[in-house]
Amino acid sequence: MSHRIAVIYHSRRGTVRTLAKLAAEGARETGAKVLLLRVEDDGPGRPQWPERAAEPEDVVWADGLVLAGPTYYGNVSSPLKRFLESTSLLWGRGLLADRVATGITCSTQRHGGREATLTALHHTLYHWGCWVAGSDPDDPVTRAAGGTPYGLVADNSQGAPAPHECAAARALGRRLAGLAARARPLPPLPPLPPPSPPPALDPQPRSVLPTPAAVPVPAVPVPTGSANSGAPGGSGYGPPPAALTVTEPAPAPQPASAAPPAPVPAGTVRGAGLPGVSPRPVRFAVVYHGEDAAIRMLAQEAASAARAVGAGVRLRRVARGSEARDAAWLGPWAAPALAEDIAWADAVLFGAPVRLGALAAPLLEFVQSLEPADGGRGPLWGKPAGGFAITPAPHAGAETALNDLGHVLLHTGAVLVPPGYTDPVIAAAGGNPYGTTHSRTMGYLPTPQAMAAAAHQSRRTVLAGDLLRRAPRPPGAATAPSGPAGPPTFIGSTA
């Protein structure tokens, strides 16, 4: 079964419909099964386009989404907005997460709110838990169409898109469908061999000071549900594993045994033996700026959760010019972040304190330094990424700072993977679907709820990195069901 793309549009003058049709054609060029659907208009004398009217269930059917509509007062048009809101019951059951999505809009003025409309549309997608992809900033057709990385914007003053905008719409459909083909669920992992018996304990314990090469990090819960926590089972927490170390131990030899192999622990991320994947573990980088314990604890929790599901992890810091160290911090001290760490990784999380409504400048400067001076694709291109933050007060930039980081990441060609409302731990930590945050008014150290949210966000990003590094599945390849079954794991407000 090929990957499935729904192109859902609202159009009054025909420009958006033309762009939507071209995006659908671009998606079909990748072998996708595509539905082109219209949103019902709300006024008399409006054009009635021949495509079938979209239903909320069409979002559940799709692996990838292109949402298109005109700009009105710098925002999404009211018919398209009503369609988005009609999905709230499905959203409350956790059925809208983990689709790849993008947007298209147009207006009569070049700076009449086109970018604001796309970023407003992204907010809905973050709440759903979608993976948000923009247009390819390295593609010449993107630059010819105005260069926005947030999706596609077009001019509507002539009542029809220009040739370069048509080419950009087709290219956006191809990119979206290519990402969706890799992001589709995979078959169950093959079983692991039974574990080796534990070695005998040393009867004479010794006191050994930890070294930088083997420093214990806090244990994290092992997920027992799916890695995206969209399947039944709540947050998927099981008994904590033994303490982990920064270094990855060599694999133990597996003895021959006639016993049947043990099943793979749910939530394990492993690429060996699966189509289009190298045997190595998925690679995950956590890059943070901040000299206080709170931001480092969230970073370490994200790193530890990724290791617990089998990822190779690099924990890196972006220091200020003084590189001063907080003497009260007793954990391992991360190495400085380099561009090669981002190039090494399959997925990345960034974290920093919020200052004046934005993430601290050293972290943003590091991300901006990844942009190639002569254009082209930087080390974040095509990789899932997201962010976490520490704020001085609950509403002092907890949402806007992470949204602004998302804008920066789209300029790099990254795919945004927000936590969304994909697990009850997000609601318990304050309900921020854009990324994990902790307010200092709740204590100097992160709350247990914030730590659990950081671990969940980490596992989601690792899963996305494991999927997006794969070659696209050929049409007809078997896949796991695309949506969770059984009772809902999170019921959100439908007011």
C-alpha positions in Angstrom: 0.0 0.0 0.0 1.5 3.3 -1.1 1.7 6.4 1.2 -1.4 8.5 1.4 -1.6 12.3 1.0 -4.7 14.5 1.6 -4.5 17.9 -0.1 -7.3 20.0 1.6 -8.0 23.4 0.3 -10.4 26.4 0.6 -10.5 28.6 -2.4 -12.7 31.5 -3.5 -11.1 32.9 -6.6 -9.4 29.7 -7.8 -5.7 30.6 -7.1 -5.5 28.3 -4.0 -7.3 25.5 -5.8 -4.8 25.7 -8.7 -1.9 25.5 -6.2 -3.5 22.6 -4.4 -4.0 20.7 -7.6 -0.3 21.1 -8.5 0.8 20.0 -5.0 -1.4 16.9 -5.4 0.3 16.2 -8.8 3.7 16.6 -7.2 2.7 14.1 -4.5 1.5 11.6 -7.1 4.9 11.7 -8.8 6.3 10.0 -5.7 3.9 7.1 -6.0 1.5 8.4 -3.4 -2.2 7.8 -3.3 -3.6 11.3 -3.2 -7.0 12.8 -2.3 -7.7 16.4 -3.5 -10.5 17.7 -1.3 -12.3 21.1 -0.9 -13.5 22.9 2.3 -17.1 24.1 2.0 -17.4 27.9 1.7 -19.8 29.8 3.9 -21.2 32.6 1.7 -23.9 32.8 -1.0 -22.7 32.8 -4.6 -19.4 31.2 -3.8 -17.9 28.8 -6.4 -18.6 25.2 -6.0 -15.5 23.3 -7.0 -16.0 19.7 -8.3 -13.8 18.0 -5.7 -15.5 16.1 -2.8 -15.9 18.0 0.5 -13.3 17.2 3.1 -14.3 15.3 6.3 -12.4 15.1 9.5 -11.8 11.4 8.9 -9.8 12.3 5.8 -7.1 13.6 8.1 -6.9 10.3 9.9 -6.7 8.5 6.5 -3.7 10.5 5.4 0.0 9.9 6.1 0.7 13.4 4.9 -1.3 16.7 4.7 -1.2 19.8 2.6 -3.5 22.4 4.0 -4.2 25.4 1.7 -6.3 28.5 2.0 -6.2 32.3 1.4 -4.9 34.8 3.9 -7.5 37.0 5.6 -6.2 39.7 8.0 -3.0 37.8 8.4 -4.7 34.6 9.4 -6.3 31.4 8.2 -9.6 31.9 6.4 -12.7 31.2 8.4 -13.9 28.1 6.4 -10.5 26.4 6.7 -10.3 27.3 10.4 -13.8 25.8 11.0 -12.7 22.6 9.2 -9.6 22.4 11.5 -11.7 22.9 14.5 -14.1 20.1 13.4 -11.3 17.6 14.0 -11.3 18.2 17.8 -13.0 14.9 18.7 -10.4 13.0 16.7 -7.7 15.1 18.2 -9.0 14.3 21.7 -8.6 10.6 20.9 -5.0 11.0 19.8 -5.7 10.1 16.2 -4.1 13.1 14.5 -0.5 12.8 15.6 2.6 11.9 13.6 1.4 13.0 10.2 3.8 15.1 8.1 2.0 18.4 7.2 2.7 21.6 5.4 0.7 24.7 4.2 -0.1 26.9 1.2 -1.6 30.4 1.2 -1.9 33.5 -1.0 -2.9 37.2 -0.6 -3.1 40.2 -2.8 -0.2 42.1 -1.1 3.3 40.7 -0.9 3.5 41.5 2.8 -0.2 41.2 3.7 0.3 38.4 6.2 1.2 35.4 4.1 4.0 34.2 6.5 1.8 34.9 9.5 -0.9 32.7 8.0 1.4 29.8 7.5 2.9 30.1 11.0 -0.6 30.4 12.5 -1.5 27.2 10.6 1.5 25.5 12.2 0.2 26.2 15.6 -2.8 23.9 14.9 -0.5 21.3 13.5 1.7 21.4 16.6 -1.4 20.8 18.8 -2.3 17.8 16.7 1.2 16.5 17.1 2.0 16.6 13.4 5.5 16.8 12.0 5.7 20.2 10.3 7.7 20.5 7.1 8.2 23.7 5.1 9.3 24.1 1.6 12.9 23.1 0.7 15.1 26.2 1.3 17.8 24.7 -0.9 15.4 24.3 -3.9 15.8 27.0 -6.6 12.0 27.0 -7.1 11.5 27.9 -3.5 13.8 31.0 -3.9 12.1 31.9 -7.2 8.7 31.8 -5.4 9.8 34.2 -2.7 12.0 32.1 -0.5 9.8 31.4 2.5 10.6 28.1 4.2 7.3 27.9 6.1 5.4 26.4 3.2 4.3 28.2 0.0 3.0 31.7 -0.4 1.7 33.1 -3.7 0.4 36.3 -5.1 -3.4 36.5 -5.7 -3.6 40.0 -7.3 -4.0 38.5 -10.8 -6.4 35.7 -9.9 -4.0 33.0 -11.0 -0.6 31.9 -9.7 2.6 32.7 -11.7 4.6 29.9 -13.3 7.3 30.0 -10.7 4.6 29.6 -8.0 3.1 26.7 -9.8 6.5 25.0 -9.9 7.0 25.6 -6.2 3.6 24.1 -5.4 4.5 20.9 -7.3 7.9 20.8 -5.6 6.2 21.2 -2.2 3.9 18.3 -2.9 6.8 16.1 -3.8 8.8 17.0 -0.7 5.8 16.5 1.6 5.0 13.1 0.1 8.7 12.0 0.2 8.8 12.7 3.9 5.5 11.0 4.5 6.7 7.9 2.8 9.5 7.6 5.2 7.5 8.6 8.3 4.9 5.9 7.9 4.7 3.3 10.7 7.0 0.3 10.3 6.3 -3.4 10.7 7.0 -4.8 14.2 10.7 -5.2 15.0 12.2 -8.7 14.7 12.6 -10.4 18.1 15.8 -10.0 20.1 17.8 -13.0 21.3 17.4 -13.8 25.1 19.7 -11.7 27.3 22.9 -13.2 28.7 22.8 -14.1 32.4 24.2 -11.2 34.5 27.8 -11.6 35.6 28.6 -12.5 39.2 28.9 -9.6 41.6 32.3 -8.7 43.0 32.2 -9.8 46.7 34.5 -7.0 47.6 32.9 -3.7 46.5 35.3 -0.9 45.8 34.8 2.8 46.0 35.7 4.2 42.6 35.3 7.9 41.7 33.5 8.4 38.4 35.6 9.5 35.5 34.4 11.7 32.6 34.3 8.5 30.4 31.8 6.7 32.7 29.6 9.0 34.8 26.3 7.7 35.9 23.2 9.5 34.7 19.8 9.4 36.2 17.7 6.4 35.3 14.5 7.1 33.3 11.3 5.0 32.9 11.2 2.5 30.1 8.3 3.1 27.8 6.0 0.1 27.5 3.7 1.6 24.8 4.7 2.7 21.3 7.6 5.1 20.9 5.2 7.9 20.0 2.9 7.0 22.9 -0.1 7.3 20.7 -1.1 3.7 21.3 -3.1 2.6 24.3 -1.4 2.3 27.6 -1.2 5.9 28.9 2.3 7.3 29.2 3.8 3.9 28.9 6.0 3.9 32.0 7.4 0.7 33.3 10.0 -0.1 36.0 13.1 2.0 35.8 16.2 0.4 34.3 19.6 0.2 35.9 21.8 3.3 35.9 23.1 4.2 32.5 26.5 5.6 31.5 27.6 8.1 29.0 29.7 5.6 27.2 28.1 2.9 25.1 29.2 -0.6 26.2 30.3 -3.2 23.7 27.5 -5.7 22.9 27.7 -8.9 25.0 28.1 -12.2 23.1 24.8 -14.1 22.7 25.0 -17.8 23.8 23.2 -20.4 21.7 19.9 -21.3 23.2 17.0 -23.5 22.2 14.6 -21.3 24.0 12.3 -19.1 21.9 13.6 -15.5 21.5 12.3 -12.9 23.8 10.1 -10.2 22.3 11.5 -6.8 21.6 10.7 -4.3 24.4 8.1 -1.9 23.3 9.5 1.5 22.4 12.9 0.2 21.4 14.4 2.1 18.4 16.5 -0.2 16.3 17.4 0.0 12.6 19.3 -3.3 12.0 17.8 -5.6 9.4 15.0 -3.2 8.4 14.6 -1.9 4.8 16.7 1.1 3.8 18.5 1.3 7.2 22.1 0.8 8.2 22.7 -1.5 11.2 23.9 1.4 13.4 21.6 2.8 16.1 19.7 6.1 15.4 21.9 9.1 16.4 20.5 11.8 18.6 22.1 15.1 19.7 20.9 17.2 22.6 22.4 20.8 22.5 21.8 23.2 25.3 22.9 26.6 26.5 22.6 27.6 30.2 24.7 27.5 33.3 21.9 26.7 35.8 21.1 23.2 36.8 17.5 23.3 35.5 18.3 23.5 31.8 21.1 20.9 32.1 18.8 18.5 34.0 16.2 18.7 31.2 19.0 18.2 28.6 20.3 15.2 30.5 16.8 13.7 31.0 16.3 14.0 27.2 19.6 12.3 26.6 18.9 9.5 29.1 15.5 8.8 27.7 17.0 8.5 24.2 19.7 6.0 25.4 17.0 4.0 27.1 15.3 3.3 23.7 18.6 2.3 22.1 19.8 5.6 20.5 23.4 6.7 20.3 23.5 10.1 22.0 25.8 13.2 22.1 25.1 15.7 24.8 26.6 19.1 24.0 26.6 22.6 25.4 26.8 26.1 23.8 28.8 28.2 26.3 29.0 31.9 26.8 32.3 33.6 26.2 33.4 33.1 29.7 32.4 29.4 29.7 32.0 29.7 33.5 30.8 26.6 35.3 28.3 26.5 38.0 30.2 25.0 41.0 27.0 23.6 42.5 26.4 21.3 39.6 27.5 17.7 40.2 26.6 16.1 36.9 28.8 15.4 33.9 30.0 18.4 32.0 29.1 18.3 28.3 31.6 19.0 25.6 31.2 22.1 23.5 28.7 21.8 20.6 30.2 21.7 17.0 28.6 21.7 13.6 29.9 18.1 13.2 27.7 17.0 16.1 24.7 18.1 14.1 26.0 16.5 10.9 26.5 13.3 12.9 23.0 13.2 14.3 19.8 11.9 12.8 17.6 14.0 15.1 18.3 17.0 17.4 16.8 18.8 20.4 17.9 22.3 21.4 17.4 23.9 24.8 18.1 27.2 26.5 16.7 29.8 29.0 14.2 32.3 27.7 15.3 35.9 27.8 13.1 38.7 26.7 10.7 36.3 25.0 13.2 34.5 23.0 15.7 31.7 23.6 19.1 32.9 24.8 21.2 34.4 22.1 24.2 32.0 22.3 22.0 29.0 21.3 20.3 30.9 18.4 23.7 32.1 17.3 24.9 28.5 17.2 21.9 27.3 15.2 22.3 30.3 12.8 25.9 29.4 12.3 24.8 26.1 10.7 23.5 27.8 7.7 26.0 27.4 4.8 27.6 30.7 3.8 27.1 30.0 0.1 23.7 28.4 0.4 22.9 24.8 0.0 21.9 22.2 2.6 23.3 22.5 6.1 23.6 19.7 8.7 20.0 20.1 9.9 18.4 19.7 6.5 15.7 17.0 6.4 16.2 16.0 10.1 13.6 16.2 12.9 14.3 18.8 15.5 12.6 20.6 18.4 13.3 22.5 21.5 12.9 22.9 25.3 13.3 26.0 27.5 13.4 27.4 31.0 11.3 30.6 31.6 11.4 33.2 34.4 7.6 33.0 34.8 4.9 30.8 33.4 3.9 33.2 30.6 7.2 34.9 29.9 7.8 33.3 26.5 7.2 29.6 27.2 5.3 29.4 23.9 6.6 32.2 21.8 10.2 31.4 22.3 9.8 27.8 21.1 7.6 28.9 18.2 10.4 31.3 17.2 12.9 28.5 17.4 10.7 26.6 15.1 10.8 29.4 12.5 14.6 29.3 12.6 14.7 25.5 12.2 12.4 25.6 9.2 14.9 28.0 7.5 17.5 25.2 8.0 15.3 22.7 6.2 14.6 20.7 9.4 11.3 19.0 10.1 9.7 20.2 13.3 8.6 17.4 15.6 6.7 18.9 18.6 5.5 17.0 21.6 1.9 17.9 20.8 -0.8 16.5 23.0 0.5 13.0 22.3 0.8 11.8 25.9 -0.8 12.7 29.3 2.6 13.8 30.6 2.3 16.9 28.3 -0.9 17.9 30.0 0.6 17.2 33.5 3.5 19.5 32.7 1.4 22.4 31.7 0.1 21.4 28.3 2.7 23.1 26.1 2.5 21.3 22.7 5.4 23.3 21.2 8.1 21.9 23.5 9.0 21.2 27.1 9.2 24.2 29.4 9.8 24.8 33.1 9.1 28.0 35.0 11.5 29.1 37.7 8.6 30.2 39.8 7.9 26.5 40.3 11.3 25.9 41.7 15.0 26.1 40.9 15.0 22.5 39.6 12.6 21.1 37.0 9.5 19.5 38.4 9.0 15.7 37.9 6.3 16.6 35.4 8.7 18.7 33.3 11.3 15.9 33.4 8.7 13.3 32.2 7.7 15.7 29.4 11.3 16.1 28.3 11.7 12.3 28.2 8.6 11.9 26.1 9.7 14.7 23.7 13.1 13.0 23.4 11.6 9.6 22.5 9.3 11.2 19.9 12.2 13.0 18.3 14.3 9.8 18.3 11.5 7.9 16.6 11.2 10.5 14.0 15.0 10.4 13.4 14.9 6.7 13.0 12.1 6.9 10.4 13.3 9.8 8.4 16.8 8.4 7.9 15.3 5.5 6.0 14.8 5.2 2.3 11.1 5.7 1.3 9.1 2.5 1.2 8.2 1.2 -2.2 4.5 1.1 -3.1 3.0 -2.1 -1.8 5.3 -2.6 1.1 3.7 -3.8 4.3 3.3 -1.3 7.1 1.9 -1.2 10.6 -1.5 0.4 11.1 -1.2 4.2 10.7 -3.5 5.1 13.7 -3.8 3.9 17.3 -6.6 1.6 18.2 -8.5 1.0 21.4 -9.5 3.5 24.1 -8.1 7.0 24.0 -5.1 7.9 26.0 -5.7 11.6 26.2 -9.0 13.4 26.1 -8.7 17.1 25.4 -11.2 19.9 25.6 -13.6 20.2 22.7 -15.0 23.5 23.7 
